[in-house]
Every structure is written in C-alpha cells, then in structure tokens.
Amino acid sequence: MIKNYTYIILLFISVLPIFSQKNENSKFSDGPYIFIENSELIEKIIINGKVSSKILKKNTYDTIFNSEKSVFNKVKKIAALSDIHGKYDLAIKLLKNNKIIDKNLNWNFGKGHLVIVGDIFDRGDKVNETLWLIYKLELQAKKKGGRVHFLLGNHEYMILHKDLRYISPKYKTTSKLLNLNYDELYNKKTVIGRWLRSKPTIIKINNTVFAHGGVSKHFIDQSDFNIENINEIMRKSIDRTKQEMKSTNFYNTYYGKKSLIWYRGYFNDNLKDADISGILKKIESEHVVVGHCSNGVIVQLFDHKIFGVDSSIKKGKYGEILLIKNNKYYRGTLDGKKIKFNKKDN
C-alpha cells in the first residue's frame, strides 16, 4: 500500500511541471511576427498560449527595404538614446516626456532626427514591441520631414548571428510555441528581419558621428574609413557565418573588441585628449555619440568630444535622452527636464 502511495506521489510530482507549464502558457501572449512565405504575408500572434495565424494583404507591410544614406547635414534638432534592451515602457515614458512622441505614441519631433544608438534586443521582455514602435515612427518621421535612425549594436548582431545567450525567458516560450529558433523570428523570411538588414551601424549628422561602441584608432587603421562603405560591409556580414568571417582578419576588425559595435575604449582605455582629437580628425567629426557602456545618466568625456548615451535603461528604473539643438547638448531626463552640458561639466 505504501509503495502504491509513493508511486502516486512521484507520478504527481513528475506531471506537476507539465500542468504548471500549461497554466503559465495559457496566460502568455506575444506578437505579431510577420512572415513572408511564397510572396504572402503571414501574421502569427500568440494569445493566451495559442498561436493564431492569418494571411494579410500583400501591401500591409513592405517586404523590400533599401538602405538609406548615412551622412546628413543641416539637421536642426537631434535626439539620441541607446541600450533600450526591451524596456519598452520606460522608453515610452522617456520619449513622451521629452516630446519625441505624443500621448498616442505617434511622431512628435517634426523635422528632427531620432537616433537609437544600438541594442534594442536582449535582456528585457518587450523587444518586439519596441521594434514595431521604431518601425512605425520611422515611417511617420519621414512624412514630417524628420528621420529615425536605428543603428545596429552588438546585441542586434548577436541575435542575427544566432547568439541567444541574453534573450529574455519570455522569448524562449515564444520560440517554443512558434516552433522556431528565436533568431528565425528575425531572418530574411520576416518583415522585421528584412528591415533590420537595411539598417546602418554608423552614421554622421552635422558634426557628430554616432556608433554603438565607438570609433577606435585600431578600426580606422584597419579599415578604409568611409561611412557608407562600412555600413554596406556590415549589412553584408549579417548573413555570413562566423567561421567564414574568422578565416581572415575581417572578424577581428569588424566584430572584435575595437570594432564599432564592441569598443569600450573611451571609458576603459585611459586615453588622452590627444588620442581623441586624433580620432576625430581622421573621421572628420567634432563629436562621437556612443552607447554600450552603462552610466547612471548621459555623460560627456574629453571636453564634450564624446557623449555616452547608455543611461542604464536596461535596469528598468531610469533613463535619459541626449538632445542636440544649435550645436548645444542637453540631457533630457525621464521627467522631461532639459539639463544643458556646460564647459565646466566633467
């Protein structure tokens, strides 16, 4: 009799995780994910743990995304932030309070340019929502004479190259329910996947260069520093294998620790002002705006030559946005206050 009870208890314990998983999935929702299959658009949404699919009209979404130019001049106002890492709600609050978007999440920055300096992906659980927001704002901004620039950071390239170490547990569930690896949600057979493949890694607006990690002397020395060419090289590298890229010095130059997407030297390498001035001279710029290295607020280094816009949004508690107008630089706080960077700031 005891053996029978023991067997029943063990059986109950063994099936409990299954029931628990089913109960958890019954409350799970995510999407949409738009797949391109035989010239048709298939929308897949997860609602209460069940996958819903439907065929959309062919013109519902673009399926061809051409890369745009990477150098812009005479832009009167610019906003920049980085490393959102799926913290959609915090990013929304920051953008609203700084009047980049309105209360209905529509473009409110006129002819201004908004730069996302990399890393929407990983860590947080609202990556997909953030991507669709930026996708929408990009279209709206163009109609108003403005621009949204989403630069690919190291975490975008990690996902596109199947490195899934930092995805939120939510997206493991999404992958399981859709019966796809997470990176397949953003491959060339999806709308957002194709859209991502059109994005730049580095841009220049007026006298300021934007790149997720930054521009190192090593990168300049190892590459023909031409912004348009660099972006084309990086776009083509998305669907190359790591093995192929590592067969030459290419991987070290474009994906190594001193590359545009991984460099942390401005913060960690004890560089001198002359080093920074030398870099700026070679890239014909007066400032560089970077993400990647987290701080509590937006910071400036080397007498306002470098601005770091990773203000730790990924922690989900606070974040800031860099505002540039008439060559003056401001911290836009979470509650919408503008704090000007003065020459005395360190």
CORJOKA-V59633 format. One record per backbone hydrogen bond with DSSP energy under -0.5 kcal/mol. CO is the residue of the C=O (numbers start at 1). NH is the residue of the N-H. E is the energy in kcal/mol with one decimal. If there is no record, write none. Layout:
CO:NH:E, CO:NH:E
//
This chain:
1:5:-2.3, 2:6:-2.8, 3:7:-2.4, 4:8:-2.3, 5:9:-2.7, 6:10:-2.5, 7:11:-2.4, 8:12:-2.5, 9:13:-2.6, 10:14:-2.1, 11:15:-1.8, 12:16:-1.4, 13:17:-0.7, 15:19:-2.1, 16:20:-2.9, 17:21:-2.7, 18:22:-2.5, 19:23:-2.5, 20:24:-2.5, 21:25:-2.9, 22:26:-1.6, 24:27:-1.3, 25:28:-1.7, 28:49:-3.3, 30:46:-3.3, 33:35:-0.7, 33:44:-2.6, 34:191:-2.2, 35:37:-0.7, 35:42:-3.1, 37:40:-2.0, 40:37:-2.7, 40:42:-0.6, 41:43:-0.6, 41:56:-2.9, 42:35:-3.0, 42:44:-0.5, 43:54:-1.8, 44:33:-1.9, 45:47:-0.6, 45:52:-3.6, 46:30:-2.1, 47:50:-1.7, 50:47:-2.9, 50:52:-0.5, 52:45:-2.6, 54:43:-2.9, 56:41:-0.6, 57:60:-2.2, 64:66:-0.5, 70:204:-2.6, 72:206:-3.1, 74:76:-0.6, 76:326:-1.0, 77:113:-2.1, 78:324:-3.1, 79:115:-3.1, 80:322:-3.2, 81:117:-2.9, 83:314:-0.5, 84:87:-2.0, 85:124:-1.2, 86:88:-1.7, 86:126:-0.9, 87:91:-2.2, 88:92:-2.6, 89:93:-2.1, 90:94:-2.3, 91:95:-2.6, 92:96:-2.7, 93:97:-2.6, 94:98:-1.2, 95:100:-2.7, 95:101:-1.3, 96:99:-2.1, 100:108:-2.8, 102:105:-2.0, 106:102:-2.4, 109:112:-2.6, 112:147:-1.9, 113:79:-2.7, 113:115:-0.5, 114:116:-0.5, 114:149:-3.2, 115:81:-2.1, 115:117:-0.8, 116:118:-1.7, 116:151:-2.7, 118:83:-2.4, 119:84:-0.5, 119:85:-2.2, 120:86:-1.1, 122:124:-2.3, 124:168:-0.5, 126:130:-1.5, 127:131:-2.5, 128:132:-2.2, 129:133:-1.9, 130:134:-2.4, 131:135:-2.4, 132:136:-2.3, 133:137:-2.9, 134:138:-2.3, 135:139:-1.3, 136:140:-2.3, 137:141:-3.1, 138:142:-1.6, 139:143:-1.3, 140:144:-1.0, 141:144:-0.8, 141:146:-3.0, 142:145:-1.3, 147:114:-2.6, 148:150:-0.6, 149:116:-3.3, 149:151:-0.8, 153:157:-2.1, 154:158:-2.1, 155:159:-1.9, 156:160:-2.5, 157:161:-1.4, 158:163:-3.5, 159:162:-2.1, 162:164:-0.9, 164:167:-1.1, 166:123:-3.4, 168:171:-1.4, 168:172:-0.7, 169:172:-0.8, 169:173:-1.5, 170:174:-2.1, 171:175:-2.0, 172:176:-1.9, 173:177:-2.6, 174:178:-2.4, 175:179:-0.8, 175:180:-2.3, 181:184:-1.4, 181:185:-0.5, 182:185:-1.6, 183:186:-1.5, 184:187:-1.0, 187:190:-1.5, 189:36:-3.7, 190:194:-2.1, 191:195:-2.3, 192:196:-2.8, 193:197:-1.4, 195:198:-1.5, 196:199:-1.7, 200:152:-2.4, 201:212:-0.6, 203:210:-2.9, 204:72:-2.7, 205:208:-2.1, 207:286:-2.3, 207:287:-1.4, 208:205:-2.7, 209:289:-3.1, 210:203:-1.8, 212:291:-2.4, 214:216:-0.6, 216:220:-2.0, 217:221:-2.6, 218:222:-2.0, 219:223:-1.4, 223:225:-1.2, 224:226:-1.5, 226:230:-2.9, 227:231:-2.2, 228:232:-1.8, 229:233:-2.5, 230:234:-2.6, 231:235:-2.4, 232:236:-2.1, 233:237:-1.3, 234:238:-0.7, 235:238:-1.1, 236:239:-0.6, 237:240:-1.6, 241:245:-2.2, 242:246:-2.7, 243:247:-0.6, 244:247:-0.9, 245:248:-0.9, 245:251:-1.7, 248:251:-0.6, 249:253:-2.0, 250:254:-2.9, 251:255:-2.6, 252:256:-0.8, 256:259:-1.8, 259:263:-1.9, 260:213:-3.1, 260:214:-1.4, 261:154:-0.6, 264:267:-1.3, 264:268:-2.0, 265:269:-2.1, 272:275:-0.6, 272:276:-1.8, 273:277:-2.6, 274:278:-2.0, 275:279:-1.9, 276:280:-2.7, 277:281:-2.1, 278:282:-1.8, 279:283:-1.9, 280:285:-2.3, 281:284:-0.8, 287:209:-2.5, 288:307:-2.5, 289:211:-2.1, 290:309:-3.3, 291:293:-2.2, 292:294:-0.6, 299:308:-2.5, 301:305:-1.2, 301:306:-2.1, 302:305:-0.8, 305:288:-2.2, 306:301:-2.7, 307:290:-2.8, 307:309:-0.6, 308:299:-2.0, 309:82:-1.0, 309:311:-1.3, 310:295:-2.1, 312:315:-1.5, 313:316:-2.6, 321:332:-3.4, 322:80:-2.4, 323:330:-2.7, 324:78:-2.6, 325:328:-1.5, 328:325:-2.3, 329:341:-3.0, 330:323:-2.7, 330:332:-0.6, 331:333:-0.7, 331:339:-2.4, 332:321:-2.3, 333:336:-1.6, 337:333:-2.8, 337:339:-0.5, 338:340:-0.6, 339:331:-3.1, 340:342:-0.6, 342:345:-1.8
//
